[in-house]
Amino acid sequence: MKKQVTKVLAGVLSLVIVLTCVITPASALSYSGSSSYMSGKYYTALTKVTLTGNQRTDIVNVAKSQIGYKEGNNSSQLSGTVSGSKNYTEYGRWYGAQDMWCAMFVSWCAARAGVSTSVVPKHSFTVTGLNTFIDWGRAYTRAQVANGKYTPQPGDIIYFKGSRNNNKTNHVGIVTSYSSKTVYTIEGNTSKGVAAKSYKISDTYIVYICSPKYSGTSSGSSSGSTGSSGSVSSSGTYFPKCASSHTSIVDALKSIGAKSDIDYRKKIAAANGISGYTGTPAQNTEMLKLLKNGKLIKPDSVTYFAKCASSHTSIVDALKSIGAKSDIDYRKKIAAANGISGYTGTPAQNTEMLKLLKNGKLIKP
């Protein structure tokens, strides 16, 4: 009887082990750290992070898993659960230097999120990191952000300057969100640990906010801002609105995280019916006006109806002539996709829609 019970228990235990292996997420983050760190709750929290492939999301989630971590006094106190004051951290051990560690924390989070050093430089000296972003053209001053030339996004790297020395920056953190002119961050080496903080953008402690060229985001550049998430949506027809204060289409596109080089602007122009784009002031003004109104169409994200004959005077007949549906409900969808708001089928709305269709610029919903 005892042998049977033992066999049953052994079988149940084996089943539990198998099931445990099965339900462990395959994409869960793994990390081989010091024995001290791996014995603590911050290692456990880290391993519960699942990488999504969106590096902005991933670096923020990695940083969030470490909130509350405390520095230790020696190399055996790296778990984050023993409060110390000697700058000993797991992040410094990984970097190779136990010293002031805010930049090492940012670098460690980036590495855990799978971010290349060509996107977020591995650095321990804040000035080195900031200068790299400036050289890459991905750094925005606090004044530029305050004036609406750039909107901070989750995953941005924020640099500060306190009164400790005359360097252009002496502290750094990771942006988690931006709302109501308040930037929210997670920072290492603040109050001897990792903490979530917030600042008004008017706070002169902030000197630069940098937008890394992360992968897994829709724009392929800095994934600029819009809506609550602060990133260019990977779905939808239009770019998000830029601030009304912009006078340059290049700066305006950069402010929302979109590419702004001439080749990409040519694609945008073509998608928006701006023919023969060469970057003239008139063409740029037209593009900027659309962007400010949230009506600038994203290239390669939309498909168009085929052109109808120029002789058509009815949108219903014109849609039928190209084999498209023409009922009122479908026309409402077409109108919404083309920025014709509150469509009810008025002559003015139908004329606008028909003009687009004749020019091959009527977007399919």
N, C-alpha and C positions, 0 to 999 in steps of 0.2 A: 504493500500500500504506500509506504514511504517513497519507494522507487518511482511509483506512478506519479505521485504528487511532484516529486523532483523533476521528472521528465516534462510534466505539464508546465511547471514554472519556468523551466529552461526554454520550452517552446514559446511561451508568452514573452519572455525576455528577448528572445531572438526576433520575434515579430515586432516588438517595440523598437528594437535597434534598427530593423529594416525600415519601418515606417518613419522613424526619425530621419533616416538618411533620405528617404523619398521626399519628405515635405520640406527639407532644407532648401531655401531658394538658391537656384543655380547661379543667379546673378548677384548674390549677396557679396559685399565687399570683403576681401580677405587681406590680412596684413600680418607680417611677421615682425613683431617688435621685441623690445626687451622683456625679460621675464617679469620685471616689476610692473611694467605697463600692462602686460597681458594678464596679470592677476587682478586688475582693477576694473571698475565699472565702465570706464571710458573706452577701454578696448571692447568690452561687450557692446556698448552703444555703437561703436564704429562698425562692428561686424554685422549689425542689424541694418546698416545703410545698404540700400539696393541701388546700384548705378543704373540710371535711366538712359544714358547716352546723350542727354542734354547736359553739357558740362556746366552751364550756369546753375542748373538745378542741383547737380551732383556736388559741386564745390560748396554750395550753401548747406546742403544736407550733411556733408562731412563736418563742416564747421559747427553746425548745430549740435551734432552728437558729442562735441567736446565742451559744451558750455558747462562751467562749474569746475573744470580741471584746475588744479592748483600746482604751482611749481614746488619743487622739493629743495632739500639742502645738500643732497649728495646723489651719486649715481645709482644708489639703491632705492631712491625715493622718486620713482618716475611714474607711479600709478596714477597720480593726479588726485589722490584721496588724502594725502598728507600735506598739510599746509606748511610751506617753507618760505625762504626769502633769499635763496642763493642762485636763482635762475636755472636750476636743474629741471629739465623737462624731457619727455619722450621726443618732442619735436627737435630739440637741440641734439639729442643723441643721434637721431636719424640724420640730421644735417652734418654733424661732426664738430659741433662747437656748443659748449654750455655757457651761454652769455645772454645778453638782452635778446629776447626771442620772438618779438611780434612778427618780424618778417619771416623768420623760420617757420612760425606757425602757418602763415599764409602759404608759404612754399610747400609745406607738408600737406596741407589740405588740398592744394592743387594736384600734387603727386598722387594722393589717394583717390582723387576724382578722375585720374587718368589724363590730366591736362599736361600737355607738352611744355617744356621749358621755353619753347619758342612762342608760347602763348602767354604764360605767366612765368617770368624769369625766376629761377631758383636763387634766392638772395637772403643774406642775413643783415645787410646794411640797407636801410630804407632808401637812402639817396641813390644807390646803385639800381634798385628796382624802379624807382620813379624815373630816373634818367633813361632807362631802357624803354619804358612806355612813352616817354616824350620823343625819343628817337624814332619809335615806331609810329608816331603820330596818333597815339591812342590815349592821350592824357588831356583832361579838361580842367581848367582852373575852377576854383569855387565860384568866381565871378561869372564865368561862362554858364555854369549850372544855374546860378541864381537868376541870370538873365534869360533863361530858357533856351540857351544854345545847345544844351545837352541835358537829357533826363537820366539820372542814375537808374541802374538796373540790378536785379539780383545777380551776384557773382562779380560785380565790379570790384576793383581794388581801390580803396580810399586811403589817401596819405594825409597825415596831420603834421603840424609843426607846433610844438610846445615851446616852453622857455628854457629847456635844458641846455641848448646850444644854438649856434648860429647856422646850422645846416638847413637846407631848404625843406627838409622833412626829418622827423625823428620818431615817427610812429606810423603804423599801417594796420588796416583791418580789411574785412570782407563785407561788402554791402549785401544786405538781405532783402531790402525793399526801400521804396521811396514813395512818400505820400504826404500831401499837404505841406510841401516844402520842408519835410523832415526826412532825413536819411537814417535808416536803421542798419546797424552793423553787428558783426561778431568780431571781437578782437582778442588776440593773445597778449600776454604780458601787460594786462591792465588790472590793477589791484592784485598783482602777483598771480593772476590766473587768466582763464578764458571767460569772457563775459559778453552779453548782448547789451548794446548801448544805442543811443539815438541822439541826433543833433539837428538843430535847425540849420538850413543851408546858409543862413546869415552868420553862423558861428565861424569866426575867422581862424579858429583852431584847424579847420579843414583847409587844405591848400590845393589838392588835386584829387579828382576822381578819374580812374583809368578804366577803359573799356576793353578788356582782352578780346582777341579774335577767336572766341571759342568755337568748337565744332558742335554739331548736334543742334544748332539753332538755325532759324529760317533764313536769316539774311546773309550768312556766311561772313559777316564782319563783326560788328559789335552788338548785333542783335538789339538794336536800340529800343527806345521806349514807346510804350503806348499802353493805355488801359491800366488795369491793376497790376499786371505782372511786369510791366515795363519792358516787354520785348515785342519785336515785330511778329505779328501773328503769322503762323505758317499756313493758315487757311484764310479764306475771304478774298475779295476782289481788290480792295483798296489798301494803300499804305495808311498807317495811322496819321492823324493830323499832326503837323508840327506847330510850334509856337508861332503866333501871329507876328512876333517881333523880327522874324528872320527876313533878311534882305538878299541872301545868297542861297541858291538851290543846293549848292554843294554842302554848305554848312547845315542847311535844313535837313537834307537827307542823312548826314552824319548824326544829327541830333536824335534821330529816331532809329539809329543803328543800321541804316541801309547803306549799301555801297553807293559811291558817288563819283566813280571814275567816268570818263567820257564814254567809254564803250557801254557801260551799264545805263548811263543816261540816254544813250541812243535807243536802247531797248525800251526804256520807259517811255520815251517820246513816241516811238512807233506804236506802243500799246495804247497811247492816249491821243492818237491822231495828229500828232505834231510832226509833220512831214519834213524830210530833209534836214534833220537836226544836226546842227554844227556847234551849238552852244551860244547862239547869238543872245543879246540881252532880251529881245522880244520873246524868243523861245523859252529862255530860262524864267522870265516873268510869268509866262503862261503856265509853265510847269509848277512854279512855286505857288501860284494862286490855287491851282488844283490841290496841291499838297496841304496848304493851309486850311482848305475847306474839307479835307478828308476825302477828296474825289480823285486822287491820283491813282490810276490803275497800276497794279503790280504786273510787270512783264512775266511771261511764261506761267502765269497762274490762272489765265482765263482763256476761254475759247470763244470764237465769234460765230454768229450765224453767217451763212453765205450771203453775198450781196443779192438784193432783189433788183428787178428792172427799174430804171429811173422813172418809168411812166406811171408807176403805181401812185395812187392818191389815198389809199386806205391801208392802214397797218394790218387790218384783218386779212384783206386780200393778199397783201404783200407777204405776210407770214405763210399763208396757205400756198403761195406760189413757189416757196422754197421747201415745202413739205414740213413746215413747223406747225405746232399747235397754235391756235389763235383765240381760244376761249378766254374770258375775262380773268379767270383765276391764274392761268398761265401768263397772261400779259402782266398781271400784278407782280409775278415773280421776275419777269423780264425787267420791268420797270425798277424794281428794288435793286437788281443786279447792276443796273445802269445809272443809278443815282437819281432816278425820277421818283421823288417822294410822294407819298399819299395818292398813288395812282387810282383814279376812278374812271379813266377812259375819256377825259375831256379832250376836245379838239387840239388844244395846245400840247397836252401830254402825248397824244397820238402822233402829232406832227414831229415832235422831238424824237420819238422812238423810230418813226419812219425814216427820218433823215439819217439816223445812225445806221439803220438797216441798209439803206441805199449806198452808204459809204463803206459797208462791210465792217462797221465798228460797233454793231449791236452785240453785247455780251450775252452768251448763253447762261441762264441761271443754273 
